């Protein structure tokens, strides 16, 4: 039986996921207005920084030790690069694919890599081997991606044959 704590965490994760399509749409429009999608990436990351700094100050978070961070594994630094890749891909692809097709493709990619991370216990996560149920979940997501894409292509094909 799920605990209240685990339900709250799931609800928070769902909320975090729900704002992602809003980010893609807002940044795509911002990129058009600024004249280039990479400027929207810069502005988006700048807004993120402007929002997080007051929170750090309010919480009186101690200054980080970069010396300690440099002793960590190389892959701890890829989060920022991943953010730039995602934001820029959303800026360029979401307007062309549509919000649903873009997001379901993102989720399919996230699930595939997440299963690998869990299976091998990468990046500090405990190992959780891929099993039939988890693989079936991934296949349902990939199937949803395919169905969503077919739904986008079918009307275009119907209009082209008229």
LOSE-812051 format. One line per 2 residues: number of its first residue (from 1); their letters; for each residue x, y, z of C-alpha. Coordinates in pm, 1 decimal. Example, Ala and Ser with C-alpha at 12.3 -4.5 7.8 and 13.67 -1.06 7.14 Angstrom:
<rs>
1 = AS = 1230.0/-450.0/780.0; 1367.0/-106.0/714.0 $
</rs>
This chain:
<rs>
1 = XX = 0.0/0.0/0.0; 148.8/337.7/-98.4 $
3 = XX = 216.2/574.8/187.4; 98.1/934.0/198.2 $
5 = XX = 460.2/1037.9/155.9; 505.6/830.4/-162.1 $
7 = XX = 173.0/958.5/-301.8; 282.9/1316.1/-234.3 $
9 = XX = 613.8/1252.3/-410.8; 431.5/1101.5/-711.6 $
11 = XX = 190.4/1395.6/-723.6; 484.2/1638.1/-713.8 $
13 = XX = 656.8/1445.9/-996.1; 335.5/1457.0/-1200.9 $
15 = XX = 313.2/1832.7/-1144.6; 678.8/1874.9/-1247.1 $
17 = XX = 607.6/1676.5/-1562.4; 293.6/1879.2/-1631.5 $
19 = XX = 488.9/2205.0/-1655.1; 733.0/2066.2/-1916.1 $
21 = XX = 498.3/2119.4/-2214.9; 438.4/2474.1/-2089.9 $
23 = XX = 814.2/2529.4/-2087.6; 845.7/2397.3/-2443.4 $
25 = XX = 569.0/2621.4/-2575.2; 680.9/2932.2/-2388.9 $
27 = XX = 1043.7/2892.3/-2493.5; 952.3/2822.5/-2857.5 $
29 = XX = 754.3/3146.9/-2873.5; 1029.1/3333.3/-2689.6 $
31 = XX = 1283.0/3204.4/-2942.4; 1074.7/3340.0/-3231.0 $
33 = XX = 1039.5/3678.2/-3060.9; 1412.1/3699.1/-2980.6 $
35 = XX = 1510.4/3603.7/-3334.3; 1696.6/3281.8/-3253.2 $
37 = XX = 1614.8/2976.9/-3039.0; 1950.8/2981.0/-2862.7 $
39 = XX = 1872.6/3326.3/-2719.8; 1558.4/3176.2/-2569.9 $
41 = XX = 1774.7/2904.0/-2412.9; 1994.8/3173.1/-2257.0 $
43 = XX = 1693.1/3369.1/-2129.5; 1526.1/3052.9/-1995.5 $
45 = XX = 1836.5/2953.2/-1801.8; 1877.1/3312.5/-1681.1 $
47 = XX = 1519.9/3312.6/-1547.5; 1595.0/2982.7/-1373.6 $
49 = XX = 1899.1/3139.0/-1207.5; 1702.4/3451.6/-1110.9 $
51 = XX = 1439.2/3233.7/-942.4; 1673.8/2996.2/-760.4 $
53 = XX = 1915.6/3255.0/-615.3; 1656.3/3418.7/-385.4 $
55 = XX = 1550.3/3072.4/-268.6; 1909.7/2986.5/-179.5 $
57 = XX = 1939.8/3312.6/12.1; 1607.0/3266.9/191.5 $
59 = XX = 1700.2/2912.3/292.3; 2046.9/3027.8/395.7 $
61 = XX = 2201.8/2747.6/196.3; 2576.8/2736.0/259.4 $
63 = XX = 2808.7/2815.4/-28.9; 2907.9/2500.6/-214.5 $
65 = XX = 3258.4/2358.7/-210.4; 3369.9/2344.2/-569.9 $
67 = XX = 3688.4/2170.3/-460.9; 3477.1/1884.6/-327.3 $
69 = XX = 3261.9/1881.0/-641.6; 3572.5/1855.0/-860.8 $
71 = XX = 3660.3/1536.0/-674.4; 3333.3/1376.6/-787.2 $
73 = XX = 3284.7/1160.7/-1095.2; 3301.8/1328.1/-1437.1 $
75 = XX = 2932.4/1273.3/-1509.7; 2812.1/1506.6/-1231.2 $
77 = XX = 2873.5/1796.7/-1471.3; 2645.2/1677.1/-1752.9 $
79 = XX = 2322.9/1806.7/-1592.6; 2371.9/2156.7/-1731.3 $
81 = XX = 2453.3/2022.6/-2077.6; 2145.2/1799.2/-2062.0 $
83 = XX = 1933.7/2103.2/-1975.0; 2066.3/2299.0/-2272.8 $
85 = XX = 2008.8/2001.3/-2504.4; 1652.2/1955.8/-2380.7 $
87 = XX = 1557.8/2325.8/-2386.4; 1704.2/2377.0/-2734.0 $
89 = XX = 1543.2/2059.1/-2870.0; 1208.2/2170.1/-2726.5 $
91 = XX = 1248.5/2513.8/-2886.4; 1323.8/2366.0/-3227.0 $
93 = XX = 1108.7/2051.5/-3232.7; 793.8/2117.0/-3028.0 $
95 = XX = 653.1/2373.4/-3273.6; 709.0/2131.1/-3562.4 $
97 = XX = 596.5/1808.9/-3393.7; 329.8/1957.3/-3167.5 $
99 = XX = 334.3/1947.1/-2788.6; 196.1/1592.5/-2751.9 $
101 = XX = 426.2/1430.7/-3009.5; 731.7/1607.9/-2872.6 $
103 = XX = 657.1/1526.6/-2509.1; 571.0/1160.6/-2570.5 $
105 = XX = 900.0/1121.9/-2761.6; 1085.4/1287.9/-2472.7 $
107 = XX = 914.6/1053.5/-2226.0; 1006.3/750.2/-2439.3 $
109 = XX = 1370.5/859.3/-2438.5; 1360.4/930.7/-2065.8 $
111 = XX = 1214.3/588.4/-1988.7; 1460.7/399.4/-2208.2 $
113 = XX = 1764.0/565.7/-2048.6; 1607.4/547.1/-1700.8 $
115 = XX = 1568.0/171.1/-1734.9; 1936.4/142.8/-1830.6 $
117 = XX = 2040.4/362.0/-1536.8; 1829.8/153.7/-1297.4 $
119 = XX = 1935.5/-179.8/-1445.5; 2307.0/-111.4/-1412.7 $
121 = XX = 2282.7/106.4/-1100.0; 2446.7/400.1/-1277.0 $
123 = XX = 2487.8/755.7/-1146.6; 2454.2/655.8/-783.4 $
125 = XX = 2112.0/492.1/-818.9; 2052.8/149.1/-665.3 $
127 = XX = 2042.0/-131.9/-921.3; 1688.3/-234.1/-1015.7 $
129 = XX = 1709.4/-494.7/-1290.8; 1488.1/-458.9/-1595.3 $
131 = XX = 1209.1/-712.4/-1576.8; 915.0/-798.9/-1800.3 $
133 = XX = 678.6/-552.2/-1628.8; 919.5/-257.7/-1658.3 $
135 = XX = 999.4/-344.2/-2019.8; 626.7/-370.1/-2095.9 $
137 = XX = 578.0/-23.0/-1948.2; 845.9/111.6/-2183.7 $
139 = XX = 683.6/-65.4/-2478.7; 347.1/93.3/-2392.6 $
141 = XX = 511.5/435.8/-2390.9; 682.6/368.4/-2726.3 $
143 = XX = 349.6/240.8/-2859.3; 184.1/562.2/-2740.0 $
145 = XX = 452.1/760.5/-2917.4; 389.8/571.1/-3242.2 $
147 = XX = 10.6/610.4/-3213.0; 45.0/981.9/-3138.6 $
149 = XX = 266.1/1026.8/-3444.6; 27.8/827.9/-3666.4 $
151 = XX = -256.6/1048.9/-3542.9; -57.1/1355.0/-3653.3 $
153 = XX = 35.5/1213.7/-3994.1; -305.5/1066.7/-4087.4 $
155 = XX = -487.9/1402.1/-4131.2; -198.9/1540.2/-4335.6 $
157 = XX = -209.8/1237.1/-4564.4; -587.4/1266.1/-4598.5 $
159 = XX = -557.8/1632.8/-4695.2; -278.2/1557.2/-4943.5 $
161 = XX = -492.3/1305.2/-5133.7; -784.2/1546.5/-5181.4 $
</rs>
